[in-house]
Amino acid sequence: MKAWQLVGHRRFELVDVPVPEVDDGQVMIRVEHASICGSDTHVNYDPVLPEERYPLPPGSPCHEVVGTIVESRHPAHPVGTRAILLPENNPGRGYTSGGLAEYLVSGKVIPIPEHGNSADWLMCQPMGTVLYATQEWGNPGGKRIAVLGQGAIGLAFTMLAAKQGAQDVVAIDPLAYRLERAREVGATATVRPGPDPLGEAVLEATRGGGVDIVVDATGDVSGLNCAVDIVNRFGLIISFGLIAPNAVVPFNHATWMRKQARLVPVVSASTPTPTRDIEQLVRLRELGWIDPALLITHRWRWDRAPEAYEMYSAHADEVIKVVLEVG
């Protein structure tokens, strides 16, 4: 089968690899769509990795994948079911560990409805991981929430905060087109960082109230310090964005201590139930409560994968979310 493989810094090649084998408790899907996550670019694609890291496993970096089950050794998921799969790493068995491949094997399966475009349902995967993170803020009614970064993940936080009834949702990003999209999906105010202190702009956006909860969805080394700077005393900071490996993260410890803010990292993929909140998001979309497919800005053929990663990395063409149709 064919798979894209990152063989060097920002350099993909289309390679031939064996079709993976299916173990007990797993299924194989014929991949229909794959989408790019910010962590795919700024953790693996953008930085110059150590020479021994190249090439990455075939299909990587990509972990947002949907398709139809063509082989199953999982009694709950028969052949013919449409499903999102969370990739698993098992190079000893010849598995591809990423979604840029024609077939993918995994035991982490999220069935999707038979109706609708599978690319649209795929967006439940990234927003499902955000839904998991929002458990940390509990009931946001009456609270003021700021979201640092308005890429696809930051916009998902903005959408869910608005849907869950936050009093204020302040979207923060240096790119004007992202702030415009944030307004469209529920932000009550937007802030574009400038020469003045960010905290002053946030206070103005919240009529002097400040923010009780700050989400760092930037994937930038400066994001955590920004969150500490603007959060209210005794507030909550949710750290979601992943940064490049071996990056040094500055941290304003004195301000954090003075504010006594609670800092919580969230990574749903490392939980015992990584599919649970994605399954919940699928149900919520089917009920019409929220539609993460609104974040898709580009739908491209699979043969444009290298171009798509370059566009995503450069924030070009007002990209928010790009979906690749495999075939």
VENQUITA-V672769 format. One line per field, one symbol per residue. ss: DSSP state (@ for helix, = for strand, . for the rest). psi: psi as a letter, one per 30 degrees, with the letter a starting at -180 (. if undefined). A space follows every 10 residues. Layout:
ss = ???
psi = ???
This chain:
ss = .=======.. ======.... ......==== =====..@@@ @@@@@..... @@@....... ...======= ==........ .====..... @@@....... =.====..== =......@@@ @@@@@@@@@@ @@@@@@@... =..=====.. .@@@@@@@@@ @@@..=.=== ==...@@@@@ @@@@....== =......@@@ @@@@@..... ======.... ..@@@@@@@@ =========. .......... ..@@@@@@@. .====..@@@ .....@@@@@ @@@@@@.... .@@@@..=== =@@@@@@@@@ @@@@.@@@.. .====..
psi = lkkkkjfajh jkkklklkkl lklkgllkkj kekklklefe efeeeeljlk effkllkkfl jkgjkkakkf kkhjffilkf kkkkkjkkki ffggkkglfh lflkklfjkj kllfllkfee efffeefeee eeeffffbjg kglkkkjjkh aeeeeeeeee eeefgkekjj kkkfkeeeee eeefgfkflk kjkaflkeee eeeefghffa kfkkkjgegk ffeeeeeeef klkgakkjje kklkkgkkjk kieeeeeefh kkkjkkjffg lfiffefeee eeeeeefgel jffffkfkjl lefgeeeeee eeefhlhhke kkkkjk.
